[in-house]
Amino acid sequence: MRQASNVSPRKREQGIVITLVAVVMLFVIGAMAALAIDVVTLYTARSEAQLAADSAALAGARVLANSGMTSDTGALAPGAEALASTIATQVATHNDVGGRALAAGEVTVTINANDITNPRITVATKRTDLPTFFSRIWGNTALTVAASATAEAYNPSGAKALTGTTTPVAPLCVKPWLLPNLDPTSPTTNIFDPVSGAIQNTGLVGWTYNTTAPAGTPMIPASECASGTCTEPFAPKPWNYYPGDQASFPAPTTALPTCSQVPTPTTYQTSIAGCVQMPISCGGPNSASNKSQANIDMTAYGATRNADTAAAVNCLTHATNNKGDTCAFTPGVSLQFVAGADNPIPGLATSDVIVSDSLVTVPVFDVGATFSPTSNTVQIVGFVQLFLNPDGNAAPPSGSINATIINLAGCGTAAAVNPILGNGASPVAVRLITPP
């Protein structure tokens, strides 16, 4: 005979609630984990879309800057805008968003060139078919991610900048050649307005000295400093450059090019062939944050300065046998580099390349000051961006420099705020405007 149980029904139910809570919590935590995975996927894809937009906008703005259009206040530049749009789209579509590359139809590019001296390019990226994983149980089979970015090619000499306070620029890798603010095509006028920085002759963009003067007369060293010590009186002449001293253009110590012409370079040659890391500014009072003054080298350099300049230029441009890079430049349309046979990267000869060491920036100084061996400081009022062309001689002893003007960027003496650091050697700064 079985003994009757004396356990009450309530006691038999003990533990059921805990079990039910555990089961419910398992489902809740699982659902939250599933949603968390989808949310993380969504945010990752959103970051990827933003990176794609940022890089595309910057690439497009760089095209606008290199086209020379920011130095021309006279007309729009549809060729440059079309190329910038194409490059921006190509850069965006080389980025993965959510596990695959963006398609061209998922990229929208718009360019605001109403102010052509400071054009802005906006790139919007959008993907509407981002797959979901666990949230499909609620019927969400695809998500949408989108991002946008706006970049600007900023030239301080533009008309927009002149309506208010002009913000100066401070590019890196500036070459130690100081050009007087005198128009080489019209010696009685300036390249830039010495106060506002406005470009006085936009026709200089695309100009090459050798196209309008006898061969062998490109940018030349000032006679006072051609060799030995700079002498008085200083009489600046158009397109005659003065050497900068080491305090203003300190020789770099790393990432130096090597070439047979300069086995043991001087500090002056190293400043030419390498990248001077000190940013050189234009406009406004000289200060710790605004290095807008430079010194002419007044030392007894010796009788080899011209030959040293020529050898260092050939080292910089990889023109050991006078077969350096060349450029196809149409002002307001595009700047295209073609590698020369002396380019150090094998197999690039006659091929298009993205960058070239032959593209350099040179400061322009105010000619209103007086100079002497005891007062050799000049005020920088702008920059010219030049492409250094092969000149027919592997080692020209004259120290002359054959160059094409790619960009003009002036600040004048009125700019009085902290400068915008440039992107490498370009005096036309490229910067993201949005997102902040």
C-alpha positions in Angstrom: 0.0 0.0 0.0 1.4 3.4 -1.2 1.9 6.1 1.4 0.0 9.3 0.7 2.1 12.3 -0.2 2.0 15.1 2.4 3.5 17.7 -0.1 1.1 20.5 -0.7 0.3 21.6 -4.3 1.9 25.1 -3.7 5.2 23.5 -2.8 5.0 21.4 -6.0 4.9 24.7 -8.0 8.0 26.1 -6.4 10.7 26.8 -9.0 8.3 27.1 -12.0 8.4 30.9 -11.9 12.2 31.0 -11.9 12.2 28.6 -14.8 9.8 30.7 -16.8 11.8 33.8 -16.0 15.0 32.1 -17.2 13.3 31.0 -20.4 11.9 34.5 -21.1 15.2 36.1 -20.3 16.9 33.7 -22.7 14.7 34.9 -25.5 14.9 38.6 -24.5 18.7 38.5 -24.3 19.0 36.6 -27.5 16.8 39.1 -29.3 18.8 42.0 -27.9 22.0 40.3 -29.0 20.6 39.8 -32.4 19.6 43.4 -32.6 22.9 44.5 -31.3 24.7 42.6 -34.1 22.5 44.3 -36.7 23.0 47.7 -35.1 26.8 47.3 -35.0 26.7 46.3 -38.7 24.6 49.4 -39.5 27.0 51.7 -37.6 30.0 50.1 -39.2 28.5 50.5 -42.7 27.6 54.1 -41.8 31.3 54.8 -40.9 32.5 53.2 -44.1 30.0 55.4 -46.1 31.4 58.5 -44.4 35.0 57.6 -45.1 34.1 57.0 -48.7 32.4 60.4 -48.9 35.3 62.1 -47.1 38.0 60.7 -49.3 36.0 61.3 -52.5 35.3 64.9 -51.7 39.0 65.6 -50.8 40.1 63.9 -54.1 37.7 66.0 -56.1 38.8 69.2 -54.4 42.4 68.4 -55.1 41.6 68.2 -58.8 39.9 71.6 -58.6 43.0 73.0 -56.9 45.5 71.5 -59.3 43.5 72.7 -62.3 44.5 76.3 -61.7 40.8 77.4 -61.6 41.1 78.9 -58.1 43.7 81.3 -59.5 41.3 82.6 -62.2 38.6 85.0 -61.2 37.3 85.5 -64.8 35.4 82.4 -65.9 34.0 79.1 -64.8 35.9 75.9 -65.4 33.5 73.2 -66.7 36.5 71.0 -67.7 37.9 71.0 -64.2 34.5 70.4 -62.7 33.8 67.4 -64.9 37.2 65.9 -64.1 36.7 66.5 -60.4 33.3 64.8 -60.5 34.8 61.8 -62.3 37.7 61.4 -59.9 35.5 61.8 -56.9 33.1 59.1 -58.2 36.1 56.7 -58.9 37.5 57.2 -55.4 34.1 56.6 -53.7 33.5 53.4 -55.7 36.8 52.0 -54.6 35.5 52.0 -51.0 33.6 49.1 -49.5 30.4 49.8 -47.6 28.7 46.9 -45.9 30.9 44.3 -47.5 30.9 45.4 -51.1 32.2 48.4 -53.2 29.8 51.2 -53.8 28.3 51.4 -57.3 28.5 54.6 -59.4 24.7 55.0 -59.0 25.2 55.1 -55.3 27.4 58.2 -55.4 26.2 61.7 -56.1 28.6 64.6 -56.7 27.7 68.3 -56.8 30.1 71.2 -57.2 29.4 74.8 -56.1 31.6 76.8 -58.4 29.8 80.1 -58.1 32.8 81.3 -56.2 35.4 79.7 -58.5 38.4 80.9 -56.4 37.1 78.8 -53.5 35.0 76.0 -55.1 33.3 73.4 -52.9 32.5 69.8 -53.9 29.9 67.7 -52.0 29.9 63.9 -52.3 26.9 61.9 -51.0 27.1 58.1 -50.7 24.0 55.9 -50.1 23.4 52.2 -50.0 19.8 51.0 -49.6 20.3 47.2 -49.7 22.4 46.6 -46.6 21.4 43.1 -45.6 20.2 42.3 -42.1 20.7 39.2 -40.1 18.5 38.7 -37.0 16.1 41.5 -37.4 14.6 39.7 -40.4 12.2 38.1 -37.9 10.5 41.5 -37.7 10.3 41.8 -41.5 13.4 44.0 -42.0 15.3 42.5 -44.9 17.4 45.5 -45.8 18.7 48.7 -44.3 19.8 52.1 -45.7 23.0 53.9 -44.9 24.0 57.3 -46.2 26.6 59.9 -45.6 27.9 63.1 -47.2 31.0 65.3 -47.1 31.9 68.7 -48.5 35.5 69.7 -49.3 36.9 73.1 -50.3 39.8 74.2 -52.4 40.8 77.4 -50.6 42.8 80.1 -52.3 43.3 83.1 -50.1 43.6 85.5 -53.0 40.0 84.8 -54.1 37.3 87.5 -54.3 35.3 85.9 -51.5 38.2 86.0 -49.1 38.8 89.7 -49.8 35.3 90.7 -48.7 36.3 90.0 -45.1 39.3 88.9 -43.1 41.8 87.0 -45.4 42.9 83.7 -43.8 46.5 83.0 -45.0 47.9 79.6 -45.9 51.1 77.9 -44.8 52.3 75.2 -47.2 55.1 72.7 -46.5 58.0 71.7 -48.7 58.4 75.3 -49.9 61.6 75.7 -52.0 64.3 78.2 -50.8 63.9 80.6 -53.7 62.4 84.0 -53.0 60.7 85.7 -55.9 60.0 89.4 -56.0 56.4 90.5 -56.3 56.8 91.6 -60.0 54.8 90.3 -62.9 57.3 88.7 -65.4 55.1 89.7 -68.3 54.6 93.3 -67.2 57.6 94.3 -65.1 55.9 97.5 -63.8 53.0 95.7 -62.1 52.8 93.2 -59.3 51.9 89.5 -59.3 49.7 90.1 -56.2 48.2 93.2 -54.7 50.7 93.8 -51.9 48.0 94.6 -49.3 45.0 92.4 -50.2 46.8 89.6 -52.0 44.5 89.8 -55.0 45.9 88.3 -58.2 46.8 91.1 -60.6 47.1 89.1 -63.8 45.2 85.8 -63.9 46.7 85.2 -67.4 49.9 84.1 -65.6 48.4 80.7 -64.9 49.8 78.3 -67.5 52.5 80.6 -68.5 56.0 79.3 -69.2 58.9 81.7 -69.5 60.5 79.9 -72.4 57.4 80.3 -74.6 57.8 84.0 -74.7 61.6 84.5 -74.4 64.7 83.1 -75.9 65.7 79.6 -74.8 67.8 79.5 -71.7 66.2 82.5 -70.0 63.7 81.0 -67.6 63.5 81.8 -63.9 67.0 83.0 -63.2 69.1 83.8 -60.0 69.3 87.4 -59.0 72.6 88.9 -60.1 73.4 90.1 -56.6 73.4 86.6 -55.3 74.4 84.6 -58.4 77.7 83.6 -56.7 79.5 84.5 -53.5 78.1 87.1 -51.2 74.9 89.0 -52.0 75.9 92.6 -52.6 74.2 96.0 -52.6 72.2 97.7 -54.0 69.3 95.3 -54.1 67.3 95.9 -57.2 64.7 93.1 -57.5 63.8 92.2 -61.1 60.9 90.2 -62.4 61.4 86.4 -62.3 64.8 86.7 -60.7 65.0 84.7 -57.5 67.0 85.1 -54.3 68.3 82.2 -52.2 66.7 81.7 -48.8 68.9 81.1 -45.8 68.8 78.0 -43.5 67.0 79.8 -40.7 64.0 80.2 -43.0 64.4 77.0 -45.0 66.1 74.5 -42.7 67.5 71.5 -44.6 65.5 68.3 -43.9 67.3 65.3 -42.4 65.1 62.4 -43.6 63.4 61.2 -46.8 66.1 62.7 -49.0 66.4 61.8 -52.7 69.7 60.3 -53.9 71.2 61.0 -57.3 74.6 61.0 -59.0 74.8 64.7 -59.5 74.8 65.5 -55.7 76.7 62.7 -53.9 77.4 65.1 -50.9 74.8 67.8 -51.0 75.2 71.2 -49.2 72.4 72.3 -46.8 71.1 74.6 -49.6 70.9 71.7 -52.0 69.2 69.5 -49.4 66.6 72.2 -48.9 65.9 72.1 -52.7 65.9 68.4 -53.3 64.2 67.5 -50.0 61.0 68.6 -48.2 61.5 71.5 -45.8 59.1 70.7 -42.9 58.8 74.2 -41.6 55.5 75.7 -42.9 56.0 79.0 -44.6 53.0 81.4 -44.3 52.0 84.5 -46.2 50.5 87.8 -45.1 50.1 89.4 -41.7 52.7 90.1 -39.0 55.4 87.5 -38.4 54.8 85.5 -35.2 55.3 82.1 -33.7 52.2 80.8 -35.4 52.5 82.7 -38.6 56.0 82.4 -40.2 55.3 85.1 -42.9 58.9 86.4 -43.2 62.0 84.8 -44.6 65.6 85.8 -44.9 67.7 86.1 -48.0 71.0 84.2 -47.7 73.7 86.9 -47.5 76.6 84.6 -46.6 79.7 84.0 -48.7 78.3 80.9 -50.3 81.0 80.7 -52.9 81.2 80.7 -56.7 79.2 77.4 -57.1 75.7 78.4 -56.1 74.3 78.4 -59.6 75.8 75.0 -60.5 74.6 73.7 -57.1 71.1 74.9 -57.8 71.0 73.2 -61.2 72.3 69.9 -59.8 69.8 70.0 -56.8 66.9 70.7 -59.2 67.8 67.8 -61.4 68.1 65.6 -58.2 64.6 66.8 -57.1 63.0 66.2 -60.5 64.9 62.9 -61.1 66.3 64.3 -64.3 69.7 62.7 -64.2 69.8 62.5 -68.0 67.4 65.4 -68.6 64.5 63.0 -68.9 62.4 64.1 -65.9 58.6 64.1 -65.7 56.6 66.4 -67.9 53.1 67.9 -67.5 50.1 68.4 -69.7 48.5 71.4 -68.2 45.3 73.1 -69.5 44.5 76.0 -67.2 41.0 75.6 -65.7 40.7 72.0 -67.0 43.4 69.6 -65.7 47.0 69.0 -64.7 48.3 65.6 -65.9 51.8 64.3 -65.0 53.7 62.0 -67.4 56.7 60.1 -66.0 60.0 60.6 -67.6 62.6 57.9 -68.4 64.6 59.0 -65.3 61.7 58.5 -62.9 63.0 56.2 -60.1 60.0 53.8 -60.3 60.8 51.2 -62.9 58.5 50.8 -65.9 56.7 54.2 -65.5 58.3 56.0 -68.4 55.7 57.8 -70.6 52.9 56.6 -68.2 50.5 58.9 -66.4 51.3 59.3 -62.7 49.3 60.8 -59.9 52.0 62.9 -58.3 55.4 64.4 -59.4 58.3 65.8 -57.4 58.6 68.4 -60.2 55.5 70.3 -58.8 56.9 72.8 -56.3 55.9 76.0 -54.4 57.9 79.2 -54.3 57.3 82.2 -52.0 56.8 85.7 -53.4 58.0 88.7 -51.3 57.0 92.3 -51.1 59.3 94.6 -53.1 58.4 97.7 -51.1 61.1 97.0 -48.5 64.7 97.9 -48.7 67.4 95.3 -48.4 71.0 95.3 -47.2 73.6 92.9 -45.8 72.3 93.8 -42.4 68.6 93.8 -43.2 67.9 90.7 -45.3 64.4 89.9 -44.1 61.5 90.0 -46.6 57.7 89.8 -46.1 56.0 86.9 -47.9 52.8 88.1 -49.6 52.0 85.0 -51.7 53.1 81.9 -53.5 53.4 80.6 -57.0 53.1 76.9 -57.7 55.4 75.8 -60.4 56.0 72.7 -62.5 59.8 72.3 -63.1 60.3 71.4 -66.8 63.3 69.6 -68.3 65.4 72.4 -69.9 67.6 70.7 -72.4 70.7 70.4 -70.2 71.2 67.7 -67.6 73.3 70.2 -65.5 72.7 73.8 -66.5 75.6 75.8 -64.9 73.5 79.1 -65.0 71.2 78.0 -62.2 68.2 78.9 -64.3 64.9 77.1 -63.7 62.5 76.4 -66.5 59.0 76.4 -65.0 55.3 76.6 -65.8 53.0 78.5 -63.5 50.2 76.2 -62.2 48.7 78.2 -59.4 48.8 81.7 -57.8 47.9 82.2 -54.1 48.2 85.6 -52.5 47.6 86.9 -49.0 49.1 90.4 -49.1 50.0 92.1 -45.8 46.5 92.5 -44.5 45.9 88.9 -43.4 46.3 88.8 -39.6 44.9 85.5 -38.4 46.4 82.0 -37.9 47.1 80.3 -41.2 45.6 77.2 -42.7 48.2 74.5 -43.0 48.5 73.4 -46.6 48.4 69.9 -47.9 52.0 69.2 -48.8 53.5 71.5 -51.3 50.3 73.1 -52.6 49.6 76.7 -51.7 45.9 76.0 -52.4 44.7 74.3 -49.3 42.2 71.4 -49.6 40.1 70.9 -46.5 36.9 69.2 -45.3 34.1 71.7 -44.5 31.5 69.1 -43.4 31.0 67.0 -41.4 32.6 69.2 -38.6 
